[in-house]
Amino acid sequence: MIAKQINQKAWFMVLPVFLLVAFSAIIPLMTVVNYSFQDTFGSNQFFWVGMDWFRDLIHSERFHDAFLRQLAFSGIILAIEIPLGIIIALAMPRKGWGVPVCLISMALPLLIPWNVVGTIWQIFGRVDIGLLGHTLASLGFDYNYTQDPVAAWITIIIMDIWHWTSLVVLLSYAGLCSIPDAYYQAAKIDGASRIAVFRYIQLPKMQRVLLIAILLRFMDSFMIYTEPFVITGGGPGNSTTFMSIDLVKMAIGQFDLGPAAAMSLIYFLVILLLSYVFYTVMSNIGEESSKGGT
Amino acid sequence: MANITLKDIAHSYTGASSNPDDYALKKLNLTWRDGGAYALLGPSGCGKTTLLNIISGLLTPTKGQVFFNDADVTRLPTEQRNIAQIFQFPVIYDTMTVFQNLAFPLKNRGRSKSEIEPRVIELAKMLGLEKDLYTKAQHLTADAKQKISLGRGLIRQSVNAILFDEPLTVIDPQLKWELRSQLKYLHKQFGFTMIYVTHDQTEALTFADEVIVMYEGEIVQVGTPEALFERPEHTFVGYFIGSPGMNIIPCSLQGNRVLIEGHRIILDRHYKDQAPSAKIEVGIRPEYLSLAQPHEEGLPVKILKVDDIGRHKIARVALNGHQFHVVMPELSGMTGDKASLVFDTAHTNIYVNDHLIAGEQP
């Protein structure tokens, strides 16, 4: 009896958390689920349409294009930021006055708000007044991110590298600093080359922080909205219309609540799925031959 | 294979300095003969590891030179010195199997597969790792990991020396004993120069032909285990070696007579007169003291406490303010707490300002 009473009280204890999660996550998400199965013509009238929006979306070229652009963007920035971050972390000093200097200058880009970063690069790249754009143009390069899709992509990618490589650097640096000196000493005794030290000591010891870095960078870049919205607004044409930009256009621009709801659910599931895949694959690296294969 | 000579080596972690207190190692000269088994013994923080790292090249000494035979290697990087070193805590390459770990030092030096494989298998058998050879090293116990570290140190057959930096700290006692005798066996079989750092005197005395005792950055004595026991050259060695350590008691000295608290002992040897300001002490091992009935000749002492530690008994006795440890097989026939303390004068040493002085036979 007594045990049961304590159990009942415990429910009251978790109630605030439950309410908080309900209002902040579950109820909004369920509203979106609700919208995704219905159509509306305004004045709060809804009609049941079943799986129609999902079916349309999966077969729509607009969705395919945005999805592929999004995958390409995340792929490119991961392929650049992760190796670059590791290289910078390896080159950073381990002691002396250089450490705080490097750490602070690395942390600076991370402190700047997203839309400010977008604005900085939007102005920086302008051909008429921007330092970068004007210099390139006067050097004879045909650079104009408002008209040339390639220039727009390069601008956004370089901006993202400038903004977020620091995160990878700081995480990798923390991983490197946790390696005891004895490992480097043993490697010297064993006659290991610089590459072998990286391959067999530093990389395995950084595995956990790199997993976190890759997950964070993947999720963030897959959801990128503010910076490309500020710089290019999704253009020229649709060339930088990533999934979140497309979603906002659909939901607020066209006020197609049903398709937009269906799209956000698919978007959510894709991020969840890919993050799960990354996590599983990376946690299993180095484990496969653990059970005594020959 | 080479003789290793240290010439005027001194090291300070804060760079060259005129203050002798900054030095972790204070000017030492020493030669390690090729094929010798040495133990480097001393309390924690006395500079043992610093000395090892200077030999292996992980540290460049602030002053002095290191020679392998006649070649000056002071500035030579570790990789080119052909030295093996095993550390206190296991260092393994997580992503490699046990086999790959053991083969790593050979592989880095470009040895062929046909040479590496039999050597690795032979060594794994010797260390009892053969059934785990193809397991990832990170899944093994701390014991096994340290065996891998040892194995990587022993795998190369032509090293100049193998340095052990308290390698058996993490190993459980039974296995510790086994591994130590295995190292001893390997030493006999292959004739490596081995330098074994430890703060455990039993480990040092069982392992080495010659023991180097260090204290506060200096070498206080180099000698066989027997010499360290019988004739410690410094009071520190007397305290540090033996369990319990040597009894060191202030006294005054006149020729062959020692006065302790007004009681006289006649020694076998004569000593020169010392300066009046000198600190004179008599040192004697507890094993060379014995207790007799109170009416017999000896120093009149009071028995404070007797500990029975199995094979023998340790008595603590007091003469006024001074305490002595006495090791005796049996305390038979003693009644009350009074006894006479008897010195074995052949094994009584005299220390002036902590250093042993030699007497003359009459």
Boltz contact constraints between the chains, C-beta under 6 A:
constraints:
  - contact:
      token1: [A, 182]
      token2: [B, 87]
      max_distance: 6.0
  - contact:
      token1: [A, 182]
      token2: [B, 91]
      max_distance: 6.0
  - contact:
      token1: [A, 183]
      token2: [B, 91]
      max_distance: 6.0
  - contact:
      token1: [A, 185]
      token2: [B, 58]
      max_distance: 6.0
  - contact:
      token1: [A, 186]
      token2: [B, 91]
      max_distance: 6.0
  - contact:
      token1: [A, 188]
      token2: [B, 78]
      max_distance: 6.0
  - contact:
      token1: [A, 188]
      token2: [B, 79]
      max_distance: 6.0
  - contact:
      token1: [A, 189]
      token2: [B, 85]
      max_distance: 6.0
  - contact:
      token1: [A, 190]
      token2: [B, 104]
      max_distance: 6.0
  - contact:
      token1: [A, 190]
      token2: [B, 105]
      max_distance: 6.0
  - contact:
      token1: [A, 190]
      token2: [B, 108]
      max_distance: 6.0
  - contact:
      token1: [A, 191]
      token2: [B, 79]
      max_distance: 6.0
  - contact:
      token1: [A, 191]
      token2: [B, 108]
      max_distance: 6.0
  - contact:
      token1: [A, 191]
      token2: [B, 109]
      max_distance: 6.0
  - contact:
      token1: [A, 192]
      token2: [B, 108]
      max_distance: 6.0
  - contact:
      token1: [A, 200]
      token2: [B, 93]
      max_distance: 6.0
  - contact:
      token1: [A, 204]
      token2: [B, 94]
      max_distance: 6.0
  - contact:
      token1: [A, 204]
      token2: [B, 95]
      max_distance: 6.0
  - contact:
      token1: [A, 286]
      token2: [B, 95]
      max_distance: 6.0
  - contact:
      token1: [A, 290]
      token2: [B, 136]
      max_distance: 6.0
  - contact:
      token1: [A, 290]
      token2: [B, 139]
      max_distance: 6.0
  - contact:
      token1: [A, 292]
      token2: [B, 134]
      max_distance: 6.0
  - contact:
      token1: [A, 292]
      token2: [B, 135]
      max_distance: 6.0
  - contact:
      token1: [A, 294]
      token2: [B, 134]
      max_distance: 6.0
